[in-house]
Amino acid sequence: MRFHALRGASLATLACVLAGSLALSACATTGDGDETPAADGSSDAEAREPLARGLDVADVPDPFPSTYRGLPRENMAIVGGTVFTGAGQKIENGVVIVTDGKVAAVGDASTPVPAGYRVVDARGRFVTPGIIDVHSHLGVYPSPGVSGMSDGNEATNPNTAQVWAEHSLWPQDPGFNAARAGGVTTLQILPGSANLFGGRGVTVRNVPSVTMQGMKMPGAPYGLKMACGENPSRVYGGRNTSPATGMGNVAGYRAAFIAAREYKAKWDKWREDGEGSPPTRNLQLETLVGVLDGSVLVQNHCYRADEMAVMIDIAKEFGYRITAFHHAIEAYKVAPLLAREGICADMWTGWWGFKMEALDGVEANAALVDAPQGSCAVIHSDDAELTQRLNQEAAAALAAGRRIGMNISEERAISWITLNPARSLGIADQTGSLEAGKRADVVIWSANPFSVYARADQVFIDGALTFDRMNPAYQPLSDYELGQPGFGLPAANVLQGAR
């Protein structure tokens, strides 16, 4: 672990040095006094100076950049297993070729294995893309679960769009290790659902790290956690503050986006004509402007079908789109609407009835949402234990769909925990399926992943072995797992596993 942190720091330092050298070179080549007059007759030197660093969001769009580098890897060929690609294919006796951490080829037994590649024998086993959990609170509600580390809800105002979950994320949460052992390679860590606008989530790679930047997925878009329904009404209504009702919720969303529209117009005007002083940065409104321009994806906690329809109308009023409804217990009632609007439904299978808005759940929810053309059904966890067995949660949804007569194949259902979650996070071009050019996030299962007996044997992230059920050197452990089976392995093994 220390090696990778130091290596990331060294690369970052080198990049800064190179950037500085290039900047100096550019200054040297333009200091000849031959300045081009601007349209108003002034020279470039007399033109408006850029704002001081940090005063313009465009200057530093991501002030907490990823330092993720990936673990050591080697080129390999996974051969002989039954391959679910995540993109609708099932290949018996399949071959997955991994080159430089990317999927190079996927095919049947006739697919050639390049010379010098390590061959991983998967005969009698199953091969899938890495599982993606789109709704997790690992690191922000970590284990040990003490009040001093309960950091997921900034429940101080109905609108806390200015907060970012990554600034509460504790990367040493042992839940990440447990999730990895369940085949989870990527997670979206979200704030809680106390607020109308809970803040930004962050997408992370499930690798051991001492910093959140070392887990943060490069280039993954931010998501804004919004919540409708009982939670914000209950949290704030009891304090005699708005919102206390569903109509108060909706008024709060609309007022926030009106303010965001005005804020965006001020910045657009200042950037266009440069007159007067620039607007003062507002972190809350910056996130909402990101929603308006599409750079921040809306991840909307919403249970009831009627409330999902209202949220869609609000999005249309202000010209943004909703990427996913989370929990979405009544999504089956509006499945054609969600498919038509291109909105994913991120769901459980068996959780329901714990409050009124969760009362009308059915186990076949994901199967029913999956039926319309263009649908996006996703199985998520919202739980540190359920994230360890998302394959079983998907299996239960598949079985429920089949019980009501729906003919859903396993190769389609696997997309509920692989490719569709990647779509929900805006990263389907990078991961979620075993297709050439994508990240080599791969799980080799001991049995059919839809079996209750299946366990993840090996887990690869960007082609690097990050978990191996048969090799203690690839089973990271934490001081917070004292007393757990396996703790007490030789120190060398623990260190190797946490590299």
C-alpha positions in Angstrom: 0.0 0.0 0.0 2.8 2.4 0.9 4.5 1.7 -2.4 1.5 2.6 -4.4 0.8 5.8 -2.4 4.4 6.9 -2.9 4.3 6.0 -6.6 1.1 8.1 -7.0 2.7 11.0 -5.2 5.8 10.7 -7.4 3.8 10.7 -10.6 1.8 13.7 -9.4 5.0 15.6 -8.6 6.5 14.7 -11.9 3.4 15.9 -13.7 3.5 19.2 -11.9 7.2 19.7 -12.8 6.5 18.9 -16.4 3.5 21.3 -16.4 5.7 24.0 -14.9 8.4 23.4 -17.5 5.9 23.6 -20.4 4.4 26.8 -18.9 7.9 28.4 -18.7 8.7 27.4 -22.2 5.5 29.0 -23.5 6.3 32.2 -21.7 9.8 32.2 -23.2 8.5 31.8 -26.7 5.9 34.6 -26.5 8.0 37.3 -24.8 9.0 39.0 -28.0 6.9 42.1 -27.6 4.8 41.3 -30.7 1.4 41.3 -29.0 -1.8 40.9 -31.0 -4.3 43.7 -30.5 -7.7 42.7 -29.1 -11.0 43.6 -30.8 -11.3 46.8 -28.6 -7.8 47.9 -29.5 -6.1 46.7 -26.3 -3.3 44.2 -26.2 -3.4 40.7 -24.7 -1.6 42.0 -21.7 -4.3 44.6 -21.1 -7.1 42.1 -21.5 -9.1 40.9 -18.5 -6.9 38.9 -16.1 -8.1 35.5 -15.1 -9.6 35.1 -11.6 -7.3 34.0 -8.9 -7.0 30.2 -8.6 -10.0 28.8 -6.7 -12.4 31.6 -7.5 -13.6 30.2 -10.8 -14.9 26.6 -10.9 -13.8 26.3 -14.5 -10.2 26.8 -13.4 -10.2 23.7 -11.1 -13.2 21.5 -12.1 -11.9 18.6 -9.9 -10.0 20.0 -6.9 -9.5 16.6 -5.4 -8.1 14.6 -8.4 -7.9 10.8 -8.4 -4.4 9.3 -7.7 -5.6 5.8 -8.5 -3.0 3.8 -10.3 -4.1 0.2 -10.0 -2.2 -2.7 -8.5 0.6 -4.7 -10.3 -0.8 -6.8 -13.1 0.2 -9.2 -15.9 -1.1 -10.1 -19.2 -3.3 -13.3 -19.0 -5.9 -15.5 -20.6 -8.8 -16.8 -18.6 -9.7 -20.1 -20.3 -12.3 -22.9 -20.1 -15.0 -21.2 -18.0 -18.6 -20.3 -18.8 -18.4 -16.6 -19.6 -21.3 -14.2 -19.0 -20.1 -11.0 -20.8 -22.6 -8.7 -19.2 -23.6 -7.5 -22.6 -26.1 -10.4 -23.3 -23.7 -13.2 -24.3 -23.1 -16.6 -22.7 -20.0 -18.4 -23.9 -19.4 -22.0 -22.9 -15.7 -23.0 -22.7 -14.9 -19.3 -23.2 -11.7 -17.3 -23.3 -11.0 -13.8 -22.0 -7.8 -12.2 -23.0 -6.4 -9.4 -20.8 -3.7 -7.1 -22.1 -2.3 -4.2 -20.0 -5.3 -4.2 -17.7 -7.8 -4.1 -20.5 -10.0 -6.7 -22.1 -8.4 -7.5 -25.4 -10.7 -10.2 -26.7 -13.5 -12.5 -25.6 -14.5 -15.6 -27.5 -14.9 -19.3 -27.5 -12.2 -22.0 -27.2 -10.8 -21.2 -30.7 -9.7 -17.7 -29.5 -5.9 -17.7 -29.7 -3.9 -17.1 -26.6 -0.9 -14.8 -27.2 2.6 -16.2 -26.4 3.9 -15.5 -23.0 0.5 -14.8 -21.4 -0.3 -16.4 -18.1 -3.1 -18.9 -18.5 -5.7 -19.0 -15.7 -7.7 -22.2 -15.8 -11.4 -21.5 -15.2 -12.7 -24.9 -16.2 -15.8 -25.9 -14.3 -16.3 -22.3 -13.1 -18.0 -19.1 -14.3 -16.5 -15.8 -15.4 -18.4 -12.5 -15.2 -17.6 -8.8 -15.2 -16.9 -7.3 -11.8 -20.0 -6.4 -9.8 -20.9 -2.7 -9.5 -22.8 -1.5 -6.5 -24.4 1.8 -7.3 -25.7 2.6 -3.9 -23.3 2.2 -1.0 -22.4 4.0 2.2 -19.2 2.1 2.9 -16.6 4.5 4.2 -19.1 7.2 5.2 -21.1 4.8 7.5 -18.2 2.4 8.1 -17.5 -0.4 10.5 -16.9 0.1 13.4 -20.3 1.7 13.5 -19.7 4.4 16.2 -21.2 7.9 16.3 -17.8 9.5 15.7 -17.7 7.9 12.3 -21.3 8.2 11.3 -20.5 10.7 8.6 -23.1 10.1 5.8 -25.8 12.7 6.4 -25.2 16.4 6.6 -28.7 16.8 8.1 -28.4 20.5 8.8 -30.5 21.9 6.0 -32.9 20.5 3.4 -30.4 21.6 0.7 -26.8 20.5 1.3 -25.8 20.1 -2.4 -22.5 21.7 -1.5 -21.1 18.7 0.4 -19.2 15.8 -1.2 -19.4 12.3 0.2 -15.7 11.8 -0.6 -14.8 14.1 2.2 -16.4 11.8 4.7 -15.0 8.6 3.1 -12.8 6.5 5.3 -10.9 4.2 3.0 -9.9 1.8 5.8 -13.5 0.6 6.3 -13.1 -3.2 6.4 -16.4 -3.3 4.5 -14.5 -2.7 1.3 -12.5 -5.9 1.8 -15.7 -7.8 2.5 -17.4 -6.4 -0.6 -14.4 -7.3 -2.8 -14.6 -10.9 -1.5 -18.2 -10.8 -2.9 -17.0 -9.8 -6.3 -17.6 -6.0 -6.1 -15.0 -4.1 -8.1 -16.6 -0.6 -8.3 -19.0 1.3 -5.9 -20.8 4.6 -5.8 -20.5 6.0 -2.3 -23.4 8.3 -1.6 -24.5 10.7 1.2 -27.6 9.6 3.1 -31.2 10.6 2.3 -32.1 13.0 5.0 -32.1 16.0 2.6 -33.8 17.1 -0.5 -30.3 17.5 -1.9 -27.9 15.4 0.1 -24.7 16.2 -1.8 -22.4 14.6 -4.3 -21.5 11.0 -4.4 -18.2 9.5 -5.6 -17.4 6.4 -7.7 -14.5 4.4 -6.4 -12.5 1.4 -7.4 -12.5 -1.2 -4.7 -8.8 -1.4 -4.0 -6.9 -1.1 -0.7 -5.8 2.5 -0.2 -4.9 5.0 2.5 -6.6 7.9 0.8 -9.9 8.3 -0.9 -8.1 9.8 -3.9 -6.3 6.5 -4.3 -9.7 4.8 -4.8 -11.5 7.5 -6.7 -12.2 6.4 -10.3 -10.6 8.7 -12.8 -13.0 10.4 -15.1 -16.2 9.1 -13.5 -18.9 11.7 -13.4 -20.2 13.0 -10.1 -23.7 12.1 -8.9 -26.0 14.3 -6.9 -28.0 12.5 -4.2 -31.5 13.8 -4.1 -34.3 12.3 -2.0 -38.0 12.5 -2.2 -40.7 11.1 0.0 -40.8 10.4 3.7 -37.2 11.0 4.7 -36.7 14.7 4.2 -40.3 15.4 5.3 -39.7 13.4 8.6 -36.2 14.9 9.3 -37.2 18.5 8.9 -41.0 18.5 9.6 -40.4 17.5 13.2 -38.4 20.7 13.7 -41.2 22.9 12.4 -39.2 23.7 9.4 -39.8 23.1 5.7 -40.2 20.6 4.2 -42.8 18.8 6.3 -44.9 17.4 3.5 -44.6 16.1 -0.1 -45.7 19.5 -1.4 -43.0 21.1 0.7 -40.4 18.8 -0.9 -41.4 19.8 -4.4 -41.4 23.5 -3.6 -37.9 23.0 -2.2 -36.6 21.3 -5.4 -38.1 24.0 -7.6 -36.8 26.9 -5.5 -33.3 25.4 -5.6 -33.2 25.0 -9.4 -34.6 28.5 -9.9 -31.7 29.8 -7.9 -29.3 27.6 -9.8 -30.7 28.9 -13.2 -30.1 32.5 -12.0 -26.6 31.7 -10.8 -25.7 30.0 -14.1 -27.0 33.0 -16.1 -24.8 35.4 -14.1 -21.7 33.4 -14.7 -22.5 32.9 -18.4 -23.0 36.6 -18.8 -19.8 37.5 -17.0 -17.8 35.0 -19.1 -19.3 36.4 -22.2 -18.9 40.2 -21.7 -16.5 40.5 -18.7 -18.4 43.5 -17.3 -18.2 44.2 -13.6 -17.1 41.9 -10.9 -17.5 38.1 -11.3 -20.2 36.4 -9.3 -19.1 35.0 -5.9 -18.7 31.2 -6.0 -21.5 29.3 -4.3 -20.7 25.6 -3.8 -24.3 24.6 -3.4 -25.4 26.2 -6.6 -22.3 25.0 -8.5 -23.4 21.4 -7.9 -26.9 22.2 -9.1 -25.5 24.0 -12.2 -23.6 20.8 -12.9 -26.9 19.0 -12.9 -28.3 21.6 -15.4 -25.3 21.2 -17.8 -25.3 17.4 -17.5 -21.9 17.1 -15.8 -23.4 15.9 -12.5 -25.8 13.0 -12.7 -29.0 12.9 -10.6 -29.2 9.9 -8.3 -32.7 10.2 -6.9 -33.8 8.3 -3.8 -37.5 7.7 -4.6 -39.8 4.8 -3.6 -43.3 5.6 -5.0 -44.4 5.5 -8.7 -46.4 8.8 -8.4 -43.4 10.6 -6.9 -41.1 9.4 -9.6 -43.5 10.9 -12.2 -43.5 14.2 -10.3 -39.7 14.2 -10.2 -39.5 13.6 -13.9 -41.8 16.6 -14.5 -39.6 18.8 -12.3 -36.6 17.7 -14.4 -38.4 18.7 -17.6 -39.4 22.1 -16.1 -35.7 23.0 -15.5 -34.2 21.2 -18.4 -32.1 18.4 -16.7 -32.5 14.7 -16.7 -32.6 12.1 -14.0 -30.1 9.3 -14.3 -31.5 6.8 -11.8 -34.2 6.4 -9.2 -32.8 4.5 -6.2 -34.7 1.9 -4.1 -37.6 2.5 -6.6 -39.9 -0.1 -4.9 -42.8 0.9 -7.1 -40.8 1.2 -10.3 -42.7 -1.8 -11.8 -45.8 0.4 -11.9 -44.1 3.0 -14.2 -41.6 0.7 -16.1 -42.6 2.0 -19.5 -42.2 5.6 -18.4 -38.8 4.9 -17.0 -37.7 3.2 -20.2 -39.1 6.0 -22.3 -37.2 8.6 -20.3 -34.0 6.6 -20.2 -33.9 6.4 -16.4 -32.4 3.5 -14.5 -34.2 1.9 -11.5 -31.7 0.8 -8.8 -33.6 -1.7 -6.6 -33.5 -4.3 -4.0 -35.3 -7.6 -4.4 -36.5 -8.5 -0.9 -36.5 -5.3 1.1 -40.0 -3.8 1.6 -42.6 -2.8 4.1 -40.3 -1.0 6.6 -42.2 2.3 6.1 -45.4 3.3 4.2 -43.6 4.3 1.0 -42.0 0.9 0.9 -45.2 -1.0 1.4 -46.1 -1.9 -2.1 -43.0 -3.9 -3.1 -42.8 -7.1 -5.2 -39.9 -9.4 -5.6 -40.2 -9.3 -9.4 -39.7 -5.6 -9.5 -36.4 -5.8 -11.4 -37.7 -8.3 -13.8 -40.8 -6.2 -14.6 -38.7 -3.0 -15.0 -36.4 -5.0 -17.3 -39.2 -5.9 -19.7 -39.7 -2.7 -21.8 -37.4 -1.9 -24.7 -34.6 0.5 -23.5 -35.0 -0.4 -19.9 -32.3 -0.2 -17.2 -32.9 -2.5 -14.2 -30.2 -2.5 -11.5 -29.8 -4.4 -8.3 -28.1 -2.4 -5.5 -27.3 -2.9 -1.8 -27.5 0.3 0.4 -26.1 -2.1 3.0 -22.6 -3.3 4.1 -23.8 -6.9 4.2 -26.0 -7.1 1.2 -23.2 -5.7 -1.0 -21.3 -9.0 -0.3 -24.0 -11.1 -2.0 -25.5 -9.0 -4.8 -25.3 -12.0 -7.1 -27.8 -13.8 -4.8 -30.1 -10.7 -4.7 -30.1 -10.7 -8.5 -30.8 -14.5 -8.5 -33.8 -13.9 -6.3 -35.2 -11.2 -8.7 -34.6 -13.5 -11.6 -36.4 -16.4 -9.9 -39.3 -14.1 -9.0 -39.7 -13.0 -12.6 -39.7 -16.5 -13.9 -42.3 -17.5 -11.3 -44.7 -15.0 -12.9 -44.0 -16.3 -16.4 -41.2 -14.0 -17.6 -38.6 -15.8 -19.7 -35.4 -14.0 -18.7 -32.1 -15.6 -19.4 -29.2 -15.6 -17.0 -27.0 -13.8 -19.5 -29.4 -10.9 -19.5 -30.0 -10.9 -15.7 -26.3 -10.7 -15.0 -26.4 -7.2 -16.5 -28.5 -6.1 -13.5 -25.3 -6.1 -11.4 -22.7 -5.3 -14.1 -23.5 -3.3 -17.2 -26.7 -1.6 -16.1 -25.1 -0.3 -12.9 -22.3 1.1 -15.1 -24.9 2.9 -17.2 -26.4 4.3 -14.0 -23.0 5.7 -13.0 -22.1 7.0 -16.5 -19.1 4.7 -16.8 -20.5 2.0 -19.2 -17.8 3.0 -21.7 -15.2 1.9 -19.3 -16.5 -1.1 -17.3 -19.5 -3.3 -16.7 -19.0 -5.8 -19.4 -16.3 -8.1 -20.8 -15.8 -6.3 -24.2 -12.7 -5.4 -26.0 -11.2 -2.1 -24.8 -12.9 -2.0 -21.4 -11.2 -2.3 -18.1 -10.5 -5.9 -17.1 -12.7 -6.0 -14.1 -13.3 -9.8 -13.8 -14.7 -12.3 -11.3 -14.1 -16.0 -11.5 -16.9 -17.8 -9.6 -16.7 -21.3 -8.0 -20.2 -22.1 -9.5 -23.0 -20.4 -11.4 -23.2 -16.9 -9.8 -27.0 -17.3 -9.6 -26.5 -20.2 -7.2 -26.6 -19.7 -3.5 -23.5 -21.8 -3.3 -21.4 -19.7 -5.6 -18.4 -17.8 -4.1 -16.0 -15.5 -5.8 -12.7 -17.4 -6.2 -10.6 -14.6 -7.9 -11.4 -10.9 -8.4 -9.4 -8.8 -10.8 -9.6 -5.0 -11.0 -7.9 -3.5 -14.1 -6.4 -6.9 -14.7 -4.8 -7.0 -11.3 -5.5 -9.8 -8.9 -7.1 -8.1 -5.8 -8.7 -11.1 -4.1 -8.0 -14.8 -4.2 -10.1 -17.1 -2.0 -7.3 -19.8 -2.1 -4.4 -17.5 -1.5 -4.1 -15.6 1.9 -1.7 -13.2 0.3 -4.6 -11.7 -1.6 -7.0 -11.5 1.3 -6.5 -8.0 2.9 -7.2 -7.8 6.6 -7.8 -4.9 8.9 -7.1 -4.2 12.6 -10.9 -3.7 12.8 -11.4 -7.4 11.9 -9.7 -8.8 15.1 -11.4 -12.0 16.0 -12.6 -12.7 12.5 -11.8 -16.1 10.9 -8.4 -15.9 9.2 -7.0 -13.0 11.3 -3.8 -14.3 12.8 -2.3 -15.1 9.5 1.4 -14.5 9.3 2.2 -10.7 9.2 3.9 -11.1 5.8 0.6 -12.4 4.3 -1.4 -9.5 5.8 1.1 -7.0 4.4 1.1 -8.6 0.9 -2.7 -8.6 0.9 -2.9 -4.9 1.7 -0.2 -3.7 -0.7 
